[in-house]
Amino acid sequence: MREKLYLIDGHALIFKMYYAFLRRPMINSKGADMSILFGFTKYILELIVREHPDYLAVAFDPPGGTFRNEMFPEYKATRAETPQLVIDSLEPLRELCAAMNIATLMVPGFEADDVIGSMAKREAKKGLEVYMVTPDKDYGQLIDENIFQVKPGKSGGEDEILDAKAVCEKYGISSPLQVIDMLTICGDTADNVPGVKGVGEVGAGKLISKYGSVSAIYEHIDELTPRQQTMFREAQPHIALSRELVTIKTDVDLAETTEGMRVNLEFTPRLADLFAEYEFSSLKKFIPAGHTQTTLPQNSPKVSVNEIPAEEFKQSAKQNCRLSVTVTAATSGIFTPVSRITLATSDPKEAEELQVKVTSSTDINTFSDLLSDPEIEKFGYDLKLAENILRYNGIDLNGKLSDVGLMHYLINPEKSHKLDVLAKTYLGIDLNSEEPAEEAEPLSLFDAPAEVADASESEATAAALLVGLKVRADMET
């Protein structure tokens, strides 16, 4: 079996993540937008876990122009200004790649396309099976027997793998190299490359299928329709330049060795520091030894979560006059049955040790008296949703309602209000630190009995109570 090399178009992946998170950006507890860094890193780690490549590298465009700008100053001149978030992400991403032992490729004067094209051809000649990860149609010209294009899926869909047959069938051509002729005729509005005005992809495909190349079309120009003759003659002064602009170079001198691109994921101290800084705890599961429990600072509070029977919990909650609630819905929306309800309470006298008692049930009527008791304060995350679901199921959520996310928004509106981030910030605990289940096990890692809450629900409910108490204390100071 051939060894596999994956070459990733770094800037294309950056923009994919920029637009994917544009409406709902990922903001960490420091108020920094982690959308691109998180999405980019997660995509690569998932790819490594899913495809098991032997070698992998990420190519980036260099700062400044390339040889194409020298040939044609108007090249890419019509593009909108690059978003600052995209610009600011480049160096952190290169640092993350270095920490993950992933090679990065950047050659002054050449685009990532040229670097990937040159590396793909070089390594394919050595016998490697090469996969170029990019949505860019220009890469079709590089595909051959051992070189493939991987187009990342849209909206979470599966990636599409293109081989020579798929490219030829798409355009009606006989060789992937004829993609260069297709691009020469069609031009590229995104890169401001002029083509033959008035000839689209379908028309270009038919002409290339019949004549084989752009030069052959001009040799038989008298055979074209009068309108086509006019369009091709008008384009003739720039057609050679257009062909050069759309042709991806395959002879760029590259210093990176094959062995230097070998995949060697390790959860190194440097990577651990970066994941902690960026709050990427959920990504540790993709890296060997990366899902181990993070050692908390010496001054971190000690949290103890104890599962107790429902009747014992009721007595404690009434004495403490406070509880937190997590409603697990059977389906989406607010008009849905409840599959489980999880409650947590703590004694004000044990606040320093953070001793939390937790219980749960699949029968919400078990706790109807607690939930409707106006003397018991209710904490939770997204309490409005929980209140609506409970009301639909015939239970009123009474008493003082303290929503953790809303309270934190009032004191720190520019920061993240997600519960896992708040738990890390206020309690020093990681709600995402549990090891994933083995692939062979169809059930949860915790395999809880029917009347015991899933570990994540118990911890999240306990965290909502403890974080809520601390956030409210901050509001009162």
N, C-alpha and C positions, 0 to 999 in steps of 0.2 A: 504493500500500500504506500502511495506517495505521501511524503510529508506535506503539510499544508501551511501556507503563508497567507496571512490576512493583512492587507494594506488599507488603512482607513483614511479617507479624505477628511482631515481634521476640521477645516473651515466649513465644509458642508454639514458635518455633524454638529458643529457649534450653532449654526443657523437653524438647524432642525430643532434643537433644544430651545433656542431663543423663542421661536414661534410657538412651540408646543406649550410653553409655560407663560406665554405673554399675558393671557387673561387671568391666570391664577399663579402668580410667581411664588416660588418657595423662599420664604424669608426666615432666616434663623433667629435665634434669641438675641443676637447682637444687632439685628436690623439689616443684615446684609442679604442681598439677593443671591441665592445659591442655585438658581434654576439651571443655568448652563452647566456649572461645575457638577452638580448632582446628576443631571440627565446624561451628560457626556460620560461621566465615570460609570454610571449604572449600565449604560448601553454596552460599553466595552467589557465590563465584568460579566454581564449576562452572555455576551457573545463568546467569551472565553469558556464559560461554564457549559454553554450549549454546543459549541462547535469543536471544542478541544483543539485549537490550532497549535501547531508546533512552533510557529514563528508569527510575530505580529509587530507592526510598526504603524505609527500615526504620522502622516505628512501634513505640514502646515505651509501656507503661503508665507513668503518672507516679507518683512516690512519694505515699503518703497515699491518701485515699479519693477518690471521684468523686461526681458528682451522684446516682448511684444509691444510694450509701450514705446520702446525706441523705434521699432518698425512703423508703428501707427499710434501717434500721440493721443488720438481720440479713443483708443482701446479702453473699454469699460468706463468711459467718461460720463456716460448717461446714468450710471448707477447712483442710487440714493446714498447719502452719507451713512457710513457704517455706524450702527448704534454703539454708544459708549460701553454698554454692558458687554457687547461682543468683543470690543477692543480690550477691555479690562480683563477678560477671561483668559486670554492667550497665555500669559506667563503662569498664572496659577494652574492651568491645565497641563502645561509642560512640566511643571513641578510635580503634579500628581502622577503624570506618566512616569517620570523618573523614579518616584517613590514606589511605583508598582513594577519597576524594572521593565517598563515598556519603552522601546526605542522610539525616538521622534526624529523625523527627517525634515530638514529645511535647507534649501540651497539658494543663496543670493542670486537674483536674476532669473529664477525659474519658478513657475507656479507649482503647486502641489500636484497638479495633473502630470506635469513633465517628470517630476520626481517619482511618482507612482508608476507612470508608464515605463520609465527606465528601469526601476527596481523590478517591476513585474516581468519584463522581458529578460533581464539578467538572471533572475532566480528561476524562471521557467526553463531556461536553457540548462540549468543545473539539475533539472528533474523535479523541481517543486511544483505543487499544484497551487496556483495563486488566485486569491479572491480579492477583488478591488471593491471596497465598501463605499459606495457613493451613489446618489440619485442622478448624477450628471450624465446625460445622454452621450456626451462627447466620448466617454470611455468605451463606447461600443466599438470604436476603431481598434482598440487594443486586444479585444477578445480573440483567443485562438484555442487550440486544442487543450492547453493546460492553463489558460487564463480565463477567469470568469468575472462577471460583475454582480455584486450583491447590492440591490436597491433596498434600503431600509424601509420597513413597512410603515404605512401611514396610520395614525390614530391607534397605535398599539397593534396593528396588524402584522402578519408574518412577513419576513424579508423575502424578496423575489430574487432568484438566482437566474442570470441570463448567460446562455452559452452562445456559440457561434450560430447555431441553428435558429435560436429564438430571435437574435438580432436580424438575421437575414430574412426571416419570415415577416418580421415587423415592418421592414421597409421594402420588401420585394426585391432584394439584391442577392448577389451570389457570394459575396465575401464581406466580412466585417471591415476590411480596409476601405470598402466603398462608402462607409459612414463618413469618411473625410470628404468625399465628393458630395454626399448628401448635405453635409454642413456647409460646404462651400457655396452650394446653390441656395440653400435656405437662409444662410447668414445666421446671426445670433443677436437678437435685439437686446438681451441682457448684457452681453459683452460689447455691444455696439459694433459688431462685425457686419459689414455690408454683404449682401448676397445678390441674387438675381431677383429684383423686385417684381412681385406678382406671381412667383412660383413657390408653392407651398410644399409641405412634406410629401403629400401624395403625388403631386406632379413631378417632383424631383425623383421620387422612387421609380416612377414609370420611365423617366428619361435615362436614369442610370441603369435600370434593368435592360433597356434596349441598346444603349450605346456603350455602357461599361464604365465611362469616366467623363469628367467635365471636358477634358481636352478632346475626347472623341466626339462629344456633342458639338464642339466648335468646328471640328473637322467635317461634320455633317450638318452644319447649321442651315443649309439650304433646304434640308428635309423637314425642318420644323415648320409649324404654322406661322403665318406672317406676324401674328402677335408675339409668339415665342421668339422669333428671330429678332424682333425689336427689343425685347426684354434682355436677351442674352448679349446683343451687341452693345446695349447701354451699360451692361455690367462688365464688359470685357476689360476696360482700363484698370479695374480693381480686382478682378477675379483671381489673379495669381497671388495677390496680397492676402485676400480672404482665405485662400487655401493654406497659406503659411500660418495664418493666425489660428485656424481651427485644428491644425495638425499638432497632436501631442508628441513631444519629443521622446525618443526612447534611447537616447545616447548620452544622457547627462552623467557626468562623472560623480559617482557616489562613494563616500568614504565608509559608510556603515557596512559591516560584514554580515554575512548570513547568521553566524553564531551570535552576533550582537543583537539580533532580533528574536532570539529564542525566548519563548514565554517561560517566565520564572516568577510566578506570583508568590510573594511572601508578605506576611503582616509584620513588616519591619517597624522599628521604633519611629522612623521618620513618617511612614504611612500612618501609624497610629496617631502621631501628633497632628497630622493634617486632617485625618478623619475627625479627631476630637475638636480641632479648631473650626472646621466647617460643619460639625454636627451631622456627620454621615454614619451614625452608628448602625443604621439599617443596612448599610452596604458591607459590613464586616462579614456577614454570612457567606459572601461570595469568595472569600479569600481563606486559604488554609490557615488554621489557628487564629483567624481573625474574629471568630465569634466567641472567644473566651471572655469571661467576665472582666470588665475594666476595674482596676483597683481604684477605689475611691480615696480622695484625700483623707488625711487623718482626722480632720475636723468635720467630715461628713456625718450627718445624723444617721443613727442606726434605726432602720425601719424593720418592723416585725409585723407580718401579716398572718393572722391566725383564723382558719376556717372554723366556724362554730355552728351548732344547730340553730334553726330558725327561732325556736322559743327562747333560747338563751340570748340570742341576738336582740330580740324584741325588748327584753328586760334591760339590756345594756343601753340600747338606743334611747329608751324612755328616760333612763337615768342621766345620760349624757346630753340629751336634748339636741342632738345633731346626728346627721347621717348623710352619706352621699349615695347617689343612685345611678345605676347604669341600666338602661332598658335595651335589651337586644331584640330587635324586631324580626318577625318572620319573613317579611318582604320589605321592599322600599316604600317610601312615602309615610304618611301619618295614619292612613286608614288601613291598619294592618294588625293582625294578632301579635302577641308578644311570645317569643320563644323562650326567653329567660329574663329574669330580673335579678340584679346583683346589688347588694347593699353593703356599706361599710360604715363603721362608727369607731370613735376613739374617746377615751376618757380624758377630759381636760387636765387631770392631775398627772397624766403620763405623757404630756405633750413633748417633753424633751427626748424621751426614748421612742416616740412615734409608734406606740403599740396600737395596731389597728385590728379590729375584729370584722370578719367578712362572712357573709352568708349569701345564699342564692336559692332560687326555686324556679321551676318551670310553670308554677301556678301563681300568678300575680296576686290572687286573692289572699294568699298567705300573708302578705304584708300590706293589705289594704288599710288596716287601722293605723299603721305607722305612716304610710304615705299621706293619708288624709288628716293626720294629727296636726293641728295648727301650732302646737307648742314645740314641735321638733323642726329645727332648721334643716333645709335640704340643700346640699351641695351637689354639683355635678358639672359635666361638660356638655354644652348644648342642651341645657335644661328645657328650653322652649320646645324642642323636638320631643323630648321625653314626656313633657307635660301633655302635648297634643296626642301622642300615642296612648298614654294612660287614660286620657279623657275618652278617647274612642273606645277603650276597653272597659269603660264604666268606673274609673277610679280618678278622683280629684287629687292633685298634688297641692296640698295646702301647707301653710306655714311660710316662714321667710325663705325665699329662693335665692341662692347665691351661685350664679353661673361663673365658673372659673375663668373662661375665656373672656367674658364681658368685663369682669372685674379687672383683669390684667390689661385689657384694652384701655380702660379709663386712666391707668397710671403709666402705661407704656404703649401708646397707640402705634408707634413706628416699629415695634418688635413683633416677633412671632408669638401667637397665642395658642399654638398647638399644645396639647396636653403632654406629649412626649418631650417636647422642648422645655416646657415649664417644669416638668418633673426633674429633668436633668439640671436645670438652673437652680431651682429652689431646694431640691432634696438630694441632688447628687446621685440619683438612681437612673438607670437606663431601662426604659420599658421595652426596648428592642433587643435586649441582650440575650434572650433565650436562644439556645441552639435549635436549628431547624430539624424537622423530623427526617428520619432516614427515608430514602425514596421507596423502599420496599414496604413501608408502613402506611396503610391507607388512612389510618386514624390520626388524631392529634398526638403530638409528642407526649401530652400529659395524660391522655386516655382517662379522663375524669369520669367518675360514676355520674348517673343522670342528675343527681341532686347536688352536685358540686360544680361550682363555676369553673370555666376554663381559666387557666392561670393568668392569661392576659387580661381577662375581664376582672378578675379579683384584684390584680395589681393596678389596673387602670382606675378602678373604683376607689381603691385605697388612696392612690395618688391624687385623685380629684379632691378628696376630702382634705388631705394634708396640704396640698398646694393651695386649695381654697382658703384654708385658715391663714397661711402665710401671706397670700396676696391681700387678703382683707386687712391683715395687720399692717401691711405696707400702705394701704389706702388710708388707714386711720392715723398714720404718723405724719 
